[in-house]
Amino acid sequence: MKHLIRKCSSCGVYTLKRDCPKCGGFTMDPHPAKYSPDDKYARYRLAERYESEDKD
C-alpha cells in the first residue's frame, strides 16, 4: 500500500504534496520500512546509524 502523507525534512510539516507548501523543502514518507528477518542490508544500515551518532 502506498502512503499518501508526507513530511517535510526541513520544517517537519505534514502534507500530501511532494514539496512543502510552507518552506518549499523536500518531503519524504514518514513511515518506517517493513521489517524482514531476511534483510540483507541491515548490517550496513545499522553501521551507518552508529557512525552518524558518533559524529553528533
C-alpha positions in Angstrom: 0.0 0.0 0.0 1.3 3.4 -0.9 1.3 6.0 1.8 -0.2 9.4 0.9 1.0 11.6 3.8 4.5 13.1 3.5 6.7 15.0 6.0 9.0 17.9 5.2 12.6 17.2 6.0 13.3 20.9 6.7 10.4 22.2 8.9 8.6 19.0 9.9 5.2 19.9 8.4 3.0 17.1 7.2 1.4 17.4 3.7 0.1 15.4 0.8 2.3 17.2 -1.7 5.8 16.4 -2.9 7.1 19.9 -2.0 6.4 21.6 1.3 3.8 24.4 1.0 5.3 26.2 4.0 9.1 26.3 3.2 9.3 24.7 -0.3 11.6 21.9 1.1 11.7 18.3 0.1 9.1 15.9 1.6 9.5 12.2 2.3 7.5 9.3 3.5 7.4 9.3 7.4 6.6 5.6 7.7 9.4 3.1 8.5 10.2 0.4 6.1 8.7 -3.1 6.6 10.6 -5.4 8.8 12.0 -8.5 7.2 14.1 -11.2 9.0 15.9 -11.8 5.7 17.1 -8.2 5.4 20.4 -8.4 3.6 21.3 -4.8 4.2 20.5 -4.4 7.9 24.2 -4.6 8.8 25.1 -1.6 6.6 22.1 0.5 7.8 23.0 -0.1 11.4 26.7 0.7 10.8 25.7 4.0 9.1 23.3 4.9 12.0 26.0 4.3 14.6 28.6 6.3 12.7 26.2 9.3 12.4 25.5 9.1 16.2 29.3 9.2 16.9 29.7 12.4 14.9 27.0 14.2 16.8 
